[in-house]
Amino acid sequence: MFQSIQELLIKSLEIYNQINKRKGQIAVLIDPDKCANKYKLFELLKRAKFANIDFLFVGGSTVSQHDFTEAVEFIKKNSSIPLVIFPGASHQISNDADALLYLSLISGRNPDFLIGHHVQSAQEVFEMDVEVIPTAYILIDGGSASSVAYVSQTTPIPSDHHSIIMNTAKAGILQGKQLIYLDAGSGAKYPVPSEVISRLQELNQPVIVGGGIRTREVIEELHDSGANVIVIGNQLEENIDFLLEIQDFIKTNVTN
């Protein structure tokens, strides 16, 4: 068991340091709700490895504990890519993961997602041997109703309200959050604007961005704007061959 909160948070910074070290890294988001076909999941993991994907994010808004645990165990058994939990609820935690994004939905005012789920999982997380990364989670309007907005009963920030986005991110940093995660939501029509990512660079804090990213051109824009990690989800569920474009982007744009 950990002796203190400080020990829990600094015991390992491996994943945080990897996120922070460069721009334009790619994470594949895997929703355990959609992992019933293990052959398809295995194929995704194999191609993600071939494409040199940086991270696998695992989680979802409506995932059961059984499906979450089963998916994490399968992924760890069949992939060496760092596995980072992107939790949608307090039960989405696992000692098999490499890191846990300890999300606080600071763009909303629902206490369950600000602190409630954290209280429910705190004792278990405190005793786990997993890197915990406090993360400011900010929903941005992507032009469609996302599942996370529906489940959390929160309203995304309009994408053109840059000052509200900036002040929300600043509040998260002042609360001690180590990452800023901007999410337009699963199936978003539009991604988070690159201008927003550019403005966040003045805060000197690592930025993760996801939702509505369907083309290499958008990935390029987000990379050039300073996003540390770009998260791809729905597009790969619809077209796994998009990993070939991602692979080419990694080859031609990213240097270690």
N, C-alpha and C positions, 0 to 999 in steps of 0.2 A: 504494500500500500504506500502511496505517496505521503510524505511528511508535511507537505505544504502546497498551497496553490502555486507558489513561485516555482517549486520543483516540477510540478505538473506541466507548467507552461514553457519552461526552459530546458526540460530534460532532453529534448531533441528538437532541433530546428531544421532538420534535413529537408523536409518538403517545403517549408516556408522559404528557406534559402534558395531552393531550386526555383520556386515561383518568382522570387525577387531578383534572380540573377540576370534575366534577360527578357526582352519583349518578344511577342509573337509566338509563344508556346501554345500548343494545341492540346485540349482535353476533349475526350469523347465522353459524352454523358450517356450512361446506361440506366434505364428505368427498369427496375426489377419486375414491375407489372407486365412488361413486354418481353420477359425472358423465358417463357414457357418452352419455346423451341430451343433446346440446348445446342442443336447443330448450328442454327443461325448465330447464336451467341458465340460459339466456338469459332465460327468463320469470321465474325467481327473481330474477335480478339486476335486471331491470326493475322488478319489484314492490318489491324491497328499496329501490331508489332512491326510488320513489314514497312509500314508508312512512317515509322519512328515517332509515333504519337508520344507526347510527354507524360500525360496523365489519363487515368480513367476515373471519372467522377461517377459515383453510384448513389442513387436515391430517387425519390419521387414523392408527389403530393399525396397519393392514396395507397401507398404500398403497405401490405401486411407484414408483420414481423417475420412470419415464415418465409414469404417470398424474398424479403430482403436478405435474410440470413443465408438462404439457399443460393441466391445470386452471388453474394460476396464470397462464399466458400468456393463456388464453381470458378469464379474469376481468378481468385488467388491460386487455385490449383492449376489453372491453364494459362496464366499470363504473368510475366515479370514486370509489366508496366506498373508504376506506382499507383496504388488504389486509394483514392481520396473519397471519403463519405461526404455526400451533399444531401444532408438529411431534410426530410419533409415533416418529421415528427420525432418525438422523444425516443421511440423504440428503434429508430434507424441508426443504431450504433453497433460496432463490432470490433472485437479485439484482433480480428484478422486484417483490418485495414492498416494502411501506412500512415494515414492522417485523417482527422475529422475537422471539417469546416464547421466551427461552432457558430452557426448562423443566428443572428438576431435581425428580425425583419423591421428595420428602423424606419422604413418609409411608410409603414402602417401604424395603426394605433390599437391593434388587437393585442392585449396583454399576453395571451397564450403564446404568440409567436415572438413577442418581445422578451419574455422571461419565463412564461409558464412551462413550456416544454423543457426548458433548461433545468428548472427546479426538479421536474420529474426524473430527469436522466442524470442529475449531477453526481449522485453517489456512485452510480455505476461507471460514469466517465472518469470520475476521480480515481477509481481503482484500476482503470484500464492502462495497458502499456501501449498507448497510441498517442501520436503527436496531435495536440489540440491547438487549433488556430482560430482565435476569436475573429469573427468576420462580420462586417457591416453589410447586410443584405438589403439591396435597394431595388424595388420593382419599378420599371420604367414602362410606360404605355407603348406597346408594340402594335397597336391597331386592331387587336382582337382580345377577347376575354380569355385569359390564361387559367389553367387549372390551379396554379398556386394562388392567384388572386381570389378565385372562387372559394377554395378551401380555407384560406386564411381570412376571408371576408375583409380584405383591404383594397384600397384604391391605388393603382399605380400612379406615379408622378408623370404628368405629361412630358414628353420627350423634349419639348421646346422650352420648358421652364428650367433653364440652366441654373439660375440662382438657387432655386429650391433644391435641386439635385446637389449642388455644391455645398450648401449649408447642411444638408442631411449627411453628406459624406464627412464634413468637418465635425459634426456632432458625434458621429461614430468614432472618429479618430480620437476626439477628446474623451470618449468613454473607454478608450484603450483597445479598440479594434485594430488588428494588424493587417487586415485585408479589406478592400472595397470590392464588393461583387455586385455588378449592375446586371439585371436580368429583365429582358423584354418578355420572358415567359415562353413556355413550350408552344410551338406552332404560331409564333408571332408573325404578323404580316411584314413588320419592319424591325430591323435590328436597332440597338441603341446607337444613336448618331455618333459618328467619329468625332464630331466637334465636342461632345460631352467628354469623351475619353481624353481629348487633348487638354481640355480645361482642368481635368482632374490631375494632370501631371504636376501642377504647381503644389499639390499637397504632398508630393514625394512619398506616396504610399502605393504598394502594389495593387494593380487593378485586374480583376477578372470580369469578363463580359460574355454573356450568352443570350440566346433567344433570337430566332429569326435570321440566323446566319446560314445562307443557302448558296453563296457563290464565292469563288476564289477572290473576286474583286472586293467583296466586303471584308474578307479575311485580310487582304492586303491593306485596306483602309484602316482597319482596327489596329493592325500591326504598326503601321506608320504613325498612328495617333498615340501609340504608347501602351496599348493593352499588354499586360504581362502574359495572361492566359486567355485564349479564345475558345469558348466551349461550343462544340457541335453536337447536336442531339437529333432532332426530328429529321434533318436532311439525310442522315445516314440510315435511319429507319426506312426512309422512302427510296434511297438510292445509295447502296453501300459502295458503289464504284466512285462516289465522291471522294473516297479516301485516296484515290489516285491523284486527284487535283491537290488534295492536302499534302500528299507526299511530295509532289513537285514544288509546292510552295515552300515546304520545309527545306528541300534541297537548294532552292535558288535564293531564298530570302533570309534564312536563319543560320547564324554561325554560333558555335559554342564558345 
